[in-house]
Amino acid sequence: MKTVYLSLGLALLSLSAYAQQPAITWGEDFNLKKGTSDLKVITVDKSGAYLEESHQALKTYFVIGATTRESATLVKVDKDLKEVYRNSFNKELRGKEFEQFVPFEDKIYMFSSEYSKRDRSLAIFASAVDKNTGELTGEWKQVATYQQDAKSDDINFKISYSADSSKLIIVSSIEGKEKNAYMIQELGKNLKSTTKPVILSNEFEHDKYELEDVIYTTDRKIVLVGRVYEYEEGKKKKAKFLDFSNYNIRIYNEKGKQQNEINTAINGKWLISTKLVQEKSKDLVLAAFYSNTKKGRTIDGLLVQRINVNDGSILSTSDKAINNSLLSAYGDADDNDDTEDKDDSKEERKMRENLNKMKDEGEGFSRYMQFRNIFYTADNGLVILAESYHHYISTSQSYTPGPNGMSGSWNTTTYYNYISEDMMMCKIDAAGNIGWIQMLPKKQREVIRASGPTTTGIGYSYSYSYFLGGNRPFYSGFGAIQSGNTIHILFNDNTKNASVVQAGQKVKSTLRFSKTDCYILDLDGTSGKFNRKLFFSNKEVPTAMPRLGAVIGNDMYMVGKSDRMIGKTKIAVAKITIN
């Protein structure tokens, strides 16, 4: 039986039309494939929206066991958000690993990989998908191949876009113990290589350098943004750990020759989180949170630089201090008043105690503000959205006694914890100056449970790696869509936080997202003023995933998912339209 969320959609449509707010319509729900590990909207066209379900598929079968491979299902919904088709490509992917669906030049390409143990090589293939039927349109085409020097080498690659999205870029790295080398390959129409691949290397030791971002400019300049680490002495005897030292940002020409290195120690300010973008066929804009001390654990301000992409010269620099008192206030007593979240609050406090202990012992844990979205405004400025975010993993074990005195078994559960907190909004004018900064307190914690290793405890496991994949978290964080001079920000929040609109206000933890409300924040791109309104309740629809929404024109397509203990999990697609 399919459920249509029509009454809620009509109510919101009429309300939104009157208040000139975004309107939402939910489609029919349908079953989610068992074992799905990831879910996202790939792209949208005039005929509908395309979704990706990632899951494990059978690779080989033995008498005593089996192996699995990564696979995916392509799902299409029409303009009325009803399912048109779904295709798992299990036959086509036989012998290959699914990598990702990539929309490019009004097509959808499916990328896969195949590893040869005999040759120690990894080949990347692609094939276009017929949008009308969901079938592959032809044979697999090999677009790249990588050779290991040793069995221990790690081959990483990522498929992305150039700064103007006119070309596909494959960035790859074959990482050994003592080297960092990156290859950048450009693909044009019909995925043909348009230039010779560029190979870049640096002098840093493998474990002391982490590639965070790559910008491939409109004139084929390559910008590598890396994080450099140093070994520090821990409190325990003979204990050492890698601690973040500084950013390294270098600009290379189309032949791979280094042209410039951007100074990241600016006027005694140490950059601890950055976002680099190229304006439309213009200069580079570097936005960064900084600390006033090299080993600072707190954010002291926001810095913005406008950089000449041709020679790497700094055209302008602007910074603004951030008062830490503006961040949201959290209190255990405040959480304990919420009886519904009592157990979760105790668990959260225990994990925070472990995190603090780990930090005191010198494990190099830090919580950074992360840039999320950048929007262009009519006055040639930028609006930047960011949030406080970190991720850690904890495990627990339980013992089940065997029957009749027989030995029992240990069961291990792994918890992936995603903490998304305060949201920051700021304006950068056409001259590169910081205009206004606004903060909205929030405290979202999403936990995903899975089977894990047979160890207990807690560990920090967040990576800034450019090659890191996946779409987690699902329900926390926020999504945004722009309409004229207004930016509409959507996020799930505890219903008791409905009146939280000012920096410094106390907030309740958001833990059970199926019982939350989805709010919309209307932000004026000129003045920075915003208002917060209830958009819909997740109690009445599949729990929304605003962060993973796909924006096409004036519409956003968003997935909702209803997790069920008994029966199949249901998903539905929503369309948010700006009137």
C-alpha atoms as one frame of an Amber mdcrd trajectory, in Angstrom:
protein
   0.000   0.000   0.000   1.328   3.422  -0.978   0.736   6.523   1.075   0.263
   9.952  -0.504   1.094  12.903   1.734  -1.436  15.143  -0.020  -3.194  16.966
   2.798   0.027  18.222   4.307   1.329  19.255   0.909  -1.851  21.187   0.046
  -1.900  22.891   3.419   1.684  24.009   3.034   1.118  25.071  -0.562  -1.724
  27.372   0.393   0.169  28.747   3.397   3.321  29.296   1.375   1.498  31.043
  -1.447  -0.016  33.498   1.027   3.252  34.098   2.874   5.390  33.966  -0.319
   7.426  31.140   1.135   8.777  27.992  -0.537   6.068  25.379  -1.104   6.538
  21.629  -0.621   4.821  18.650  -2.230   5.477  15.046  -1.178   5.141  12.148
  -3.596   4.079   8.569  -2.962   6.291   6.490  -0.717   7.962   3.300  -1.951
  10.082   0.524  -0.471  13.790   0.971   0.090  16.002  -1.948  -0.952  17.161
  -4.010   2.030  20.775  -3.306   2.903  20.835   0.196   1.410  23.761   2.102
   2.909  23.427   5.431   1.125  20.692   7.471  -0.511  20.786  10.726  -2.463
  19.231  12.741  -5.294  21.606  12.675  -8.291  20.005  15.175 -10.650  16.732
  16.537 -11.974  15.412  17.268 -15.466  12.074  18.264 -17.014  10.762  14.699
 -16.822  11.554  14.014 -13.161  14.240  13.311 -10.560  16.897  10.565 -10.336
  17.936   8.918  -7.063  20.816   6.653  -6.134  20.536   3.801  -3.616  23.927
   2.330  -2.678  24.081  -1.229  -1.339  26.140  -4.418  -1.238  25.635  -7.084
  -3.913  26.875 -10.680  -4.135  30.279 -10.867  -5.838  31.388 -14.490  -5.463
  29.942 -17.443  -3.595  31.833 -20.238  -1.852  30.649 -23.305   0.045  31.797
 -21.712   3.290  30.928 -18.097   2.551  30.612 -15.292   0.046  32.098 -11.937
  -0.899  30.225  -8.767  -1.775  30.848  -5.706  -3.924  29.543  -2.157  -4.016
  26.460  -1.769  -6.208  23.689   0.759  -6.660  20.137   1.169  -7.861  19.036
   4.044 -10.060  15.495   5.183  -9.267  13.528   7.681 -11.332  10.408   9.537
 -10.202   8.262  11.605 -12.558   6.997  15.196 -12.191   4.299  13.929  -9.821
   7.037  12.245  -7.751   5.789   8.738  -8.595   8.273   5.942  -9.233   8.901
   5.348 -12.963  11.614   2.671 -12.824  14.438   1.221 -10.776  17.480  -0.619
 -12.095  20.138  -2.296  -9.941  22.657  -2.980 -12.807  23.734  -6.213 -11.095
  24.245  -7.954 -14.444  26.141  -5.048 -16.012  28.384  -4.652 -12.960  29.411
  -8.307 -12.797  33.156  -8.349 -12.169  33.241  -4.621 -11.423  32.727  -2.321
  -8.422  30.145   0.436  -8.662  31.660   3.863  -8.039  29.075   6.587  -8.680
  26.496   8.137 -10.984  27.649  11.445 -12.478  25.350  13.896 -14.313  27.214
  15.632 -17.156  26.122  17.327 -20.396  22.451  16.422 -19.944  23.425  12.762
 -19.474  23.906  10.450 -16.535  27.080   8.370 -16.572  27.655   5.349 -14.378
  31.294   4.880 -13.321  32.728   1.551 -12.191  36.153   0.120 -11.406  37.921
  -3.206 -11.887  41.076  -4.265 -10.070  43.536  -6.758 -11.560  45.583  -8.636
  -8.951  47.866 -10.034 -11.636  48.818  -6.608 -13.018  48.294  -4.689  -9.751
  46.257  -2.150 -11.731  42.928  -0.408 -11.295  40.863   0.521 -14.351  38.017
   3.062 -14.339  35.087   2.560 -16.737  32.024   4.625 -17.641  28.811   4.136
 -19.585  25.914   6.484 -20.278  22.458   5.669 -18.908  19.286   6.074 -20.988
  17.205   8.417 -18.832  13.949   7.134 -20.326  14.513   3.446 -19.548  17.286
   3.389 -16.928  19.350   1.005 -19.097  22.966   1.448 -20.182  23.216   2.838
 -23.709  26.349   0.956 -24.733  29.490  -0.888 -23.732  31.786   0.128 -20.900
  34.399   2.698 -21.927  37.732   2.737 -20.092  38.533   6.324 -19.064  41.514
   5.860 -16.729  43.931   3.252 -15.390  46.310   3.291 -12.411  49.301   1.072
 -11.668  50.546   0.141  -8.202  54.286   0.104  -7.579  53.795  -2.158  -4.560
  50.916  -4.205  -3.188  50.752  -1.922  -0.167  50.099   1.195  -2.281  46.658
   2.764  -1.877  44.867   3.952  -5.020  42.429   6.781  -4.362  40.458   8.738
  -6.928  37.575  11.189  -7.096  35.399  12.297 -10.015  34.414  15.952  -9.840
  33.843  19.052 -11.986  35.912  22.010 -13.150  35.136  25.395 -11.540  32.538
  26.214 -14.229  31.232  22.603 -14.449  32.050  22.470 -18.179  34.404  19.494
 -17.760  34.770  16.394 -15.619  37.941  16.004 -13.577  39.418  12.791 -12.190
  41.870  13.425  -9.363  43.825  10.342  -8.327  46.599   9.440  -5.926  48.766
   6.337  -5.593  49.944   6.609  -2.022  52.914   4.678  -0.684  54.713   5.028
   2.621  57.004   7.893   1.648  55.330   9.790  -1.170  52.469  12.046  -2.209
  51.699  12.172  -5.928  48.480  13.344  -7.566  47.277  13.011 -11.153  44.635
  15.328 -12.614  42.845  14.181 -15.762  40.352  16.278 -17.753  37.378  14.711
 -19.574  35.307  16.653 -22.107  32.420  15.801 -24.413  31.542  12.085 -24.450
  34.196  11.616 -21.736  37.103  12.050 -24.136  40.434  13.147 -22.655  41.020
  16.705 -23.835  44.475  17.247 -22.349  47.425  15.177 -21.208  47.085  14.147
 -17.518  49.033  16.363 -15.110  51.105  14.785 -12.320  51.833  16.825  -9.187
  54.019  15.920  -6.227  55.251  17.581  -3.053  58.013  17.176  -0.492  55.851
  16.227   2.471  55.930  12.804   4.082  52.904  10.700   3.254  51.411  10.640
   6.758  52.065  14.354   7.359  50.073  15.698   4.402  46.369  15.357   3.630
  44.788  16.698   0.440  41.605  18.554   1.372  40.454  20.191  -1.868  41.292
  20.638  -5.558  40.173  23.598  -7.676  40.414  23.195 -11.454  39.937  26.712
 -12.821  38.346  27.802 -16.098  41.810  28.298 -17.673  43.149  24.939 -16.431
  45.046  26.255 -13.406  45.183  23.700 -10.584  44.963  24.701  -6.929  45.796
  22.109  -4.257  44.602  22.774  -0.712  46.382  20.530   1.790  46.625  20.104
   5.541  50.107  19.623   7.031  50.575  17.692  10.296  53.407  17.325  12.807
  54.129  14.625  15.372  53.647  15.804  18.974  54.540  14.166  22.267  51.583
  12.702  24.139  51.123  12.580  27.888  51.602   8.814  27.941  55.172   7.512
  27.856  56.521   7.123  24.324  53.135   8.203  22.934  53.122  10.371  19.826
  50.269  11.669  17.746  49.818  13.685  14.563  48.555  17.188  15.208  47.409
  19.722  12.602  50.083  22.350  11.948  49.083  24.566   9.011  47.453  24.769
   5.595  49.469  24.497   2.392  47.875  26.086  -0.710  49.707  25.938  -4.042
  48.797  27.046  -7.578  50.054  25.077 -10.620  49.766  25.809 -14.328  48.223
  23.473 -16.921  51.548  21.619 -17.297  51.927  20.947 -13.573  54.576  23.580
 -12.820  54.149  25.317  -9.465  53.495  29.034  -9.924  52.812  30.247  -6.420
  52.317  29.223  -2.801  49.802  31.221  -0.784  50.933  32.314   2.667  48.563
  30.799   5.233  50.163  32.426   8.300  48.591  35.851   7.816  49.350  38.643
  10.278  49.782  36.182  13.119  46.529  34.359  12.289  46.602  30.590  11.788
  44.043  29.147   9.383  42.259  26.088  10.756  39.401  25.607   8.266  39.180
  26.942   4.704  36.981  27.159   1.616  38.404  28.193  -1.756  36.193  29.044
  -4.759  36.666  30.701  -8.114  34.234  33.464  -8.917  32.582  33.264 -12.307
  35.635  33.393 -14.608  37.338  35.726 -12.137  39.550  35.709  -9.062  39.875
  33.089  -6.351  38.166  33.809  -3.040  39.608  32.210   0.094  37.400  32.143
   3.186  38.969  30.795   6.359  38.338  30.479  10.073  41.448  31.279  12.066
  42.974  31.063  15.500  45.223  33.693  17.036  47.658  30.992  18.159  49.325
  28.229  16.142  47.967  25.434  18.331  44.702  27.203  19.083  41.683  24.987
  19.724  39.134  27.755  19.350  38.050  29.874  16.405  38.885  33.545  16.912
  37.679  34.996  13.633  36.868  34.816   9.922  39.318  35.910   7.220  38.607
  36.481   3.511  41.175  36.998   0.757  40.706  37.759  -2.912  43.521  36.135
  -4.936  44.678  36.716  -8.512  44.419  33.301 -10.142  47.122  34.077 -12.701
  50.015  34.844 -10.366  48.663  34.008  -6.893  49.052  37.592  -5.642  46.781
  38.745  -2.814  44.417  41.469  -4.023  42.657  42.161  -0.726  42.423  40.801
   2.827  39.593  41.297   5.320  39.037  39.715   8.718  36.491  39.917  11.493
  36.755  38.610  15.050  34.208  36.062  16.266  33.318  36.330  19.917  33.033
  32.805  21.341  30.316  34.047  23.694  28.103  34.276  20.613  28.079  30.491
  20.289  25.141  28.595  21.720  24.964  27.752  25.403  24.507  24.104  26.378
  23.555  22.867  29.794  23.060  19.378  31.165  20.338  20.625  33.461  18.529
  22.037  30.485  18.651  18.691  28.695  17.560  16.794  31.807  14.322  18.778
  31.846  13.399  17.004  28.639  12.189  13.627  29.912  11.788  12.291  26.382
  15.555  12.601  25.802  16.674  11.633  29.305  18.489   8.418  28.368  20.107
   9.915  25.311  21.323  12.890  27.318  23.099  10.599  29.819  24.743   8.697
  26.965  25.785  11.916  25.286  27.326  13.308  28.498  29.310  10.090  28.967
  30.664  10.253  25.423  31.574  13.917  25.828  33.506  13.031  28.979  35.442
  10.416  26.988  36.110  12.952  24.238  37.446  15.485  26.733  39.659  12.829
  28.313  40.983  11.822  24.927  41.782  15.447  24.096  43.580  15.946  27.413
  45.762  12.922  26.682  46.950  14.559  23.484  45.046  12.718  20.782  44.853
  15.847  18.678  41.085  16.192  18.708  39.636  19.523  17.622  36.168  20.719
  16.629  36.224  23.003  13.613  33.686  25.179  11.892  33.073  23.738   8.413
  32.049  25.727   5.328  28.932  24.334   3.657  27.484  26.700   1.002  28.492
  29.818  -0.910  25.911  31.918  -2.785  26.443  34.823  -5.189  24.360  37.956
  -4.588  23.062  40.599  -7.018  25.565  43.177  -5.695  28.499  40.914  -6.730
  29.030  39.770  -3.168  29.006  36.358  -1.512  26.957  34.847   1.294  28.766
  32.048   3.128  27.060  29.401   5.259  28.992  27.244   7.737  28.373  25.092
  10.794  30.254  23.567  13.692  30.765  19.889  12.887  32.684  16.853  14.084
  32.436  13.080  13.829  33.609  10.318  16.124  33.169   6.565  16.491  32.392
   4.612  19.659  31.921   0.882  20.234  30.250  -1.239  22.876  30.203  -4.981
  23.577  27.635  -7.296  25.100  27.986 -10.963  26.058  25.301 -13.565  25.389
  25.701 -16.789  27.467  25.396 -20.072  25.618  22.694 -22.672  26.385  23.277
 -25.422  28.974  26.536 -23.971  30.221  28.123 -23.770  26.786  30.354 -20.851
  25.892  28.570 -17.751  24.723  29.352 -15.070  22.196  30.384 -11.433  22.222
  28.425  -8.942  20.151  29.990  -5.631  19.139  28.044  -2.558  18.078  29.722
   0.407  16.429  28.185   3.875  16.750  28.994   6.534  14.162  28.280   9.867
  15.860  27.775  13.010  13.768  27.590  16.286  15.694  26.246  19.313  13.790
  25.962  22.430  15.905  25.932  26.243  15.539  25.209  27.667  12.078  27.081
  30.737  10.872  25.990  33.079   8.061  28.146  35.952   6.744  28.317  38.426
   3.852  31.387  39.256   1.737  30.958  42.381  -0.421  32.302  42.924  -3.949
  35.528  44.431  -2.585  36.221  41.372  -0.426  35.261  42.989   2.884  33.307
  41.124   5.540  29.956  42.795   6.063  27.792  41.064   8.652  28.031  37.789
  10.595  25.002  36.021  12.053  24.897  32.941  14.290  22.004  30.532  14.863
  22.387  28.083  17.774  21.559  24.438  17.090  22.662  21.091  18.504  22.014
  18.079  16.266  23.414  14.640  17.032  22.848  11.791  14.580  23.913   8.255
  15.468  24.150   5.430  12.940  24.586   1.935  14.351  26.472  -0.834  12.562
  28.482  -3.964  13.239  32.106  -3.200  13.984  35.456  -4.466  15.290  35.810
  -6.444  18.509  37.266  -3.565  20.472  35.653  -1.239  22.947  36.056   2.399
  23.728  35.882   5.620  21.791  38.063   7.107  19.106  38.302  10.217  17.005
  37.866   9.289  13.355  37.264  12.412  11.303  39.132  12.959   8.056  39.394
  16.008   5.819  40.561  13.872   2.904  39.494  15.014  -0.544  38.894  11.372
  -1.468  36.512  10.660   1.401  33.138   9.556   0.043  29.656   8.926   1.405
  26.693  11.125   2.223  26.468  10.797   5.994  24.975  12.239   8.073  21.462
  11.962   6.646  19.120  14.040   8.826  21.350  16.561  10.610  23.054  19.604
   9.105  21.088  21.846   6.746  20.210  22.479   3.091  19.753  25.795   1.308
  18.207  27.249  -1.843  18.438  30.813  -3.154  15.628  32.938  -4.580  16.599
  36.440  -5.655  18.170  38.155  -2.663  16.780  35.633  -0.167  18.449  32.416
   0.899  16.101  29.791   2.327  17.823  27.451   4.812  16.104  24.187   5.828
  17.018  22.098   8.883  15.508  19.611  11.333  15.337  20.703  14.953  13.889
  19.823  18.340  10.368  21.238  18.583  11.345  23.005  21.826  13.875  25.118
  19.903  11.225  26.863  17.788  11.904  30.237  19.444  15.707  30.043  19.230
  16.772  32.859  16.896  19.629  34.622  18.699  23.243  33.772  19.386  23.863
  32.670  22.965  20.423  31.159  23.532  20.265  27.719  25.145  19.159  24.917
  22.869  17.789  21.425  23.376  19.581  18.480  21.802  18.101  17.131  18.582
  18.436  13.353  18.733  15.331  11.590  17.414  14.851  13.156  14.019  11.578
  11.336  13.321  10.048  13.450  16.111  11.478  16.770  14.959  10.081  19.649
  12.938  11.670  20.972   9.775  12.212  24.731   9.971  12.975  27.264   7.278
  15.203  30.265   7.814  14.679  33.150   5.371  17.960  35.094   5.200  18.177
  38.510   3.521  21.402  38.572   1.493  21.828  42.326   1.878  21.052  43.094
   5.516  21.691  39.700   7.112  18.333  39.802   8.854  16.487  36.496   9.056
  13.299  34.990  10.383  12.602  31.413  11.406   9.357  29.592  10.614   7.963
  26.077  10.904   7.914  24.407   7.481   6.495  20.958   8.294   6.576  18.231
  10.931   8.612  15.057  10.406   6.056  13.215  12.525   3.622  13.335   9.589
   5.977  12.550   6.671   9.097  10.416   6.113  11.953  12.083   8.000  13.431
  14.721   5.699  17.083  14.973   4.645  17.565  18.698   3.857  21.367  18.488
   3.724  21.228  16.030   0.809  18.701  18.002  -1.234  19.513  18.705  -4.908
  18.825  22.224  -6.199  17.927  22.684  -9.869  16.809  26.186 -10.846  14.146
  27.375  -8.411  13.364  23.883  -7.117  14.912  21.615  -4.514  14.328  17.854
  -4.510  14.669  16.193  -1.140  14.417  12.603   0.090  12.548  11.498   3.216
  12.952   8.095   4.885  10.819   6.225   7.431  12.870   3.659   9.342  10.739
   0.780  10.636  11.571  -1.947  13.141   9.042  -4.263  11.512   8.423  -4.190
   7.783  10.277  -2.520   4.978  11.745   0.968   5.219   9.839   3.511   3.145
  11.175   6.515   1.250   9.476   9.401  -0.515  10.635  12.367  -2.577   9.577
  15.954  -1.927   9.716  18.903  -4.308  10.248  22.351  -2.830   9.300  25.191
  -5.180   9.975  28.905  -4.762   6.881  30.950  -5.673
